[in-house]
Amino acid sequence: MIPRAFFSLVLGALCCAGAGCAAAHAFLDRASPAVGSTVHTAPTEVRIQYTEELEPDYSSAHVEDAAGATVSTAAHVDENERSVLIVPLGTLKPGRYKVIWKVLSVDTHVTNGTFTFTVAP
């Protein structure tokens, strides 16, 4: 039988190890427009906040309309807040838009994902 103190020690070590690994990636924290939101004024940019600083040369994103056409220009990392990726937008019509992103955190881990927002009249 394993002593209870040993089991607690191993469990604690595993929890700490897991927390350290999770913090080592740039995950989407929040965005503006918000993930899944409906806005009534078309945004001029999408701002994506990540949990880690990004490598500017290897982080990208673009926005597509419902037909799959790109409606954004080149994304860039905010010079003043390196955990924020900014995606400038052209003029948006009412409809649903998809943001597609892929980033490299400063610790060399790549993450990617998508989210949508809707512009309502």
matplotlib code that plots the C-alpha trace (Angstrom):
import matplotlib.pyplot as plt

x = [0.0, 1.3, 1.6, -0.8, 2.0, 3.8, 0.7, 0.0, 3.6, 3.4, 0.0, 1.3, 4.3, 2.2, -0.2, 2.7, 4.3, 1.1, 0.6, 4.1, 3.5, 0.1, 1.7, 4.3, 2.0, 0.3, -3.4, -6.2, -7.2, -9.7, -10.5, -12.2, -14.7, -15.3, -15.3, -18.8, -20.1, -22.5, -21.6, -23.7, -20.9, -18.4, -14.9, -11.9, -9.6, -9.5, -7.4, -6.4, -4.9, -2.8, -1.5, 2.1, 4.2, 4.4, 7.2, 6.2, 7.8, 6.0, 2.6, -0.3, -4.0, -6.6, -10.3, -12.7, -16.3, -19.0, -17.9, -14.3, -12.9, -10.2, -11.3, -8.2, -4.7, -1.5, -1.7, 1.0, 2.0, 1.4, 4.7, 3.6, 1.9, 3.7, 0.9, -1.6, -2.0, -3.8, -5.6, -6.6, -9.9, -11.4, -15.0, -17.2, -20.8, -23.3, -22.6, -20.6, -16.8, -14.2, -10.8, -8.1, -4.8, -1.5, 1.1, 4.5, 5.1, 8.5, 9.2, 8.9, 5.5, 3.0, -0.7, -3.6, -7.3, -10.3, -13.3, -16.2, -18.0, -21.1, -21.7, -25.5, -27.3]
y = [0.0, 3.5, 5.9, 8.8, 11.4, 9.9, 10.0, 13.6, 14.6, 12.9, 14.4, 17.9, 17.5, 16.5, 19.4, 21.9, 20.3, 20.6, 24.2, 25.0, 23.4, 25.1, 28.6, 27.9, 28.5, 31.6, 30.9, 33.3, 35.2, 37.6, 39.5, 42.6, 42.1, 39.3, 35.7, 34.8, 38.3, 40.4, 44.0, 46.7, 48.9, 47.4, 47.2, 48.7, 46.1, 42.9, 42.9, 39.5, 39.2, 36.1, 34.7, 35.0, 37.5, 36.7, 36.5, 39.1, 37.5, 34.2, 35.3, 35.9, 36.2, 37.1, 37.6, 36.0, 36.8, 34.1, 33.4, 32.8, 36.0, 37.7, 41.1, 42.0, 43.3, 42.1, 41.4, 42.7, 42.4, 45.5, 47.2, 48.4, 45.1, 42.1, 39.7, 41.5, 40.7, 43.4, 42.6, 45.7, 45.4, 46.9, 48.1, 45.3, 44.7, 43.0, 39.3, 36.7, 36.8, 34.2, 35.1, 32.5, 32.8, 31.1, 32.4, 31.6, 32.5, 33.8, 30.4, 28.8, 27.1, 27.4, 27.6, 28.3, 28.6, 30.3, 32.3, 34.2, 37.4, 38.9, 42.4, 43.1, 46.0]
z = [0.0, -0.9, 2.1, 1.9, 2.3, -0.8, -2.8, -1.9, -2.8, -6.2, -6.9, -6.0, -8.2, -11.2, -10.7, -10.6, -13.6, -15.6, -14.6, -15.9, -19.2, -19.7, -19.2, -21.9, -24.9, -26.4, -26.0, -27.0, -23.9, -25.3, -28.5, -29.7, -31.2, -28.7, -29.7, -30.9, -30.4, -32.5, -33.0, -34.6, -35.7, -38.1, -36.5, -38.2, -36.7, -34.7, -31.6, -30.2, -26.8, -26.0, -22.7, -23.8, -25.8, -29.5, -32.1, -34.6, -37.7, -37.1, -35.9, -38.3, -38.7, -41.3, -41.4, -44.0, -44.8, -45.1, -48.7, -47.6, -49.1, -47.1, -45.8, -43.8, -44.4, -42.9, -39.2, -36.9, -33.2, -31.2, -30.5, -27.1, -26.0, -27.6, -26.5, -28.8, -32.5, -34.5, -37.8, -39.8, -41.6, -44.7, -44.8, -43.5, -44.5, -42.2, -42.0, -40.2, -40.2, -39.3, -37.7, -38.5, -36.5, -36.0, -33.5, -32.2, -28.6, -27.5, -26.0, -29.5, -29.1, -32.0, -31.4, -33.8, -33.9, -35.3, -34.0, -35.4, -34.9, -36.6, -37.9, -37.6, -39.3]

ax = plt.figure().add_subplot(projection="3d")
ax.plot(x, y, z, "-o")
ax.set_aspect("equal")
plt.show()
